[in-house]
Amino acid sequence: MSSNEARFIPSLDSVAKKLHLPFGVPDFIDNMVKGASNDIGERLIKTMIITWDATGGGPFAVSTAGGLAANKAVDASMDLFLGPVFEQLLRRLGVQDVPFRASLCASAIVGMGTMRWVVRTDPLASAPVDDLVAALAPTLQRYLTGDIKRPSKGAKP
């Protein structure tokens, strides 16, 4: 790549590096919205798990330095997922309540990542990818495109 081309790489690519993704975040979002909208949750979670399994946990891979390192990994991952990944993806999908949905999506991914690669709790840590995808994708799909009930939204105090 020439130096001129390098100048035009989107700033979100730094997020991809921090998340240990072998593709840029804009490309990832493009790939997620290209297919059918009713299976984005499945494509997303499968892509993440396969990618991070291949790298020993991606952004969740921390040394055995203890709780502080794990907390920093979780905090950093949550921040990276919220705006640069999920808020951008949800805006592209044209759904309502983007910040709330992004928080739900990020909590699902970061929670799974923490249990699989930081805490390494079985059976989650050793579960086959397809089992995790089958279990997690429907919930992630609902967070992305489904009905999110918020009884308190618009309620008067």
N, C-alpha and C positions, 0 to 999 in steps of 0.2 A: 504494500500500500504506500502510495506517495505521501509526502508531508501535506500536500493540498487536500488529499482525501481524508487524512487523519483529522484535519480541522473540522470536518463536517460530521464526524461521528456524534450522534446525540449524547447529551450529558447523562441520559439514563443508562448508558452503557457502563458507567461507573457503578451503578446499582447492580447491574448484572454481574460484574466482577465481585462485588461484595457478597452477593448471593450465591456465588460459585456456579453461575449459569454459563454454559458454553455458547450462548446466543444472547444477543442484545434484548433488553426489555421491550423495545418497540417491535422487534421481530416476534417475540413471544406473544405479545398482545395481538398482533396481526394474525398469527397462527391460531390463537384461541377464538377470534371472532370470525374466521374464515369458514369454519364448519357449521354444522347445525347448532342452533342456540340451546337446544334441549340436552346436549351432552358436553357442554363446556366444562362443567364440574368434573366429569370423568377425564376429559383430556388434560385438564389442568393438574389434577392431583396425580395422575399417572406420569405426566411429564416431570413433575417435581420429584416424586419418589424415585423414579428411575435415574434421573440426573444426580440426585444427592446420594443414592446408594452407591453409584459409581465413584463418587468422590469422598466416601467415608462420612457423609453427613452434611456436606456443603457448609452453609453458614452456621450449622448447629455443631459442627465438629470443633470441640474445644479440648484443650489439654486436661489432664486430670488435676489441674490447679485448684479445683474446688468450686464451691458455690458461687463465688464472685465472678469467675470466668463464665460460668453457665448463665448467670443473671445478665451479664453484659451481652452474651451471644443472643439471648432471648430478646432483650430490649432493642438491640441493634436490628435484629431480624424483623421485629414488629414494626419499627419505624420504616424500614426499607419496604416492607410489604404494603403498608397502608397507602401512602400517596403514590409513589412511583409505579407500583404494580396494580393493586386492586382498585384504587380510585380511577386510574387511567383506564383500566379494563372496563369498569362499570360505566364510566362516561361513554365509552365506545359502544357499549350495549344499550345505552339510552334508558337506563332504569332510573327510578326515583330513589331518594334517600341514600345517595352514594356514600356519604361518610359512615353511616350506620352499617350498611352492607359491607363496606370495606373493612370495618373493624371486626365484623363477624367472620368474614373470610380469612383475614389475617390471623385471628385467634384460632381458627381451625387448623390452619397450616402450621403456625408456630407451635401450637399445642401438640400436634402430631409429631413435628420435627423434634421438639424437646423430649418427648417420651421415647421416640425411636432412636435418636442419635446422641442425646445428652444423658438422660437418665438411663436409657437402654433397658427399659422395662419390658419383659416378656409377658404376654405373647406378642405385643406390638413390635418390639425390636426385631423379632425374627420372623414376623408374618410375611408371607409371600406378597409381592406387589399387588397381584390381582385381588387378594383378599382385602387388602387395605383400600384399594380403589372401590371395590364393591360396597364396602362399609361406609366410606367417607364421601364418595361422590354425590349421593343423593342430598346430603345435608349441604354440601358446598354448592350444589346446583340451586337449591332453594335460596341460599344466601345471595347467589349471583342474579338469578332471574325470577325466582318464585315469589310467592306471597309472604311478606314479612309483616306479621301482625304487630302493631304497636298501639295497644290500648291507651297508653298515656299521651300519645302524640295528639296535640290539639286539645287535650283535656284542660279544663280550667282548674286552678288550685283551689 
